[in-house]
């Protein structure tokens, strides 16, 4: 996977597909199947590569929803990564004896108990 992205090996394939337009032929079917496979198998490195490199051009393809689903998968992956980063920050703050309030870390120096009503 890394070899594909590092050497931009999908660029010629995607450029020919996008230049082909909405013509229904073997090239069109093969690229749609490839992109759908990448999305279904959740190959994150290729999803990120395709969306970041060709995302604006994917908007031109409206006759199938394959590329919209790929972009949605990419957005979900980014949201999950951000949520995981937030959880790691909360875990680190808790391990350091602090708590996170409103996205800001606050440390409580001593243990306090709640007042009884």
N, C-alpha and C positions, 0 to 999 in steps of 0.2 A: 504494500500500500504506500509506504513511504517513497519507494522508487517512482511510483506513478505521479505522486504530487511533487516530489523534488525535481523531476525532469520534465514536468508539464506534459506528460504523455497523453492526457485526456484532452488537451487543448485542440489538437487538430480534429479529433472526433466530434467534439462539441461544436466547433466552428463550422464544420461541414453540415452537421445536423441543423444548426440554427440558420445557416445560409440556404439550406434545402427548403425551408419554409414548412408549410403544412401539407406538403406532398406525401401521400400515403405510399410508402415503398419499403423495401427491406431495410434500408439504412435507418429510416424513421422508426420502424418497429424494433430494431436491434438496440438503438440508443435508448428508447423508452423502456425497454426491458432491462437494460443495464442500470439505468437510473432508478427504476423501481426496485431492482434487486439490492442496490446500495442502500436505499431507504428501508426496505423490509429487514435487511440484515443489520441495520443500524451501524454501518461502517463509518464511525464518526469522523475519521480523518478525511475520507473522501466526501462526505456530506459537507463538512466545513470548506474543503477546497472548492467543490463545485458551486456552492452558494456564494462564497466570497468572490470567486472569480467570474461567475456567469449569472449571478442572481438578478442583475438588472435586465439581462437579455432573456432570462427565463420568463419574465413578465409578458413577453411578446407571444409566448406559446399559450394560447387560450383554449385550444381544442381538446386538451387533456388536462387532468388535474395532477398529474405526476409531479410536476415541478412545484406546484403549490404545496403538495404534501411533503416534498423534500424540504422546502423552506420552513414549513411548520415544524418538521422534525428537528431542523437546525435550531430554530427558536426555542423549542422545548429543551434541547440539549444545553443551550446557553443558560436558560432559566434554572435548570437543574444544577448546573455548575455554580451559578451564583448562589443558589440556596445552600449548596454543600459548603461553599466558602463561608457563608454566613453562619452555618452550624459549627464549622471549625473555629470561627472567631468566638462564638458563644462558649464552645467547649474549652478553648484556651483561657477565656476570661473566668470561667467557672473554676478551672484548675488553679488559676492564680488567686482565687478567693474573691473574684469580682462578679458583677452581674452586668448584663447589658440592658439598658433602659432606653427605648426610643433610638436604638442604633448606636448609642454612646456607652462606652464602658465606664462603670463606676465601681470603685472598690469600697467595700465596707471593712473597716479596720477591726471591728469587734463584733462579736455575736450579740444580737439583741433579741429579746422576746417581744411578742406582740402584747400590747396593753389589753386588758380585759375590759369589755364594755359594761 
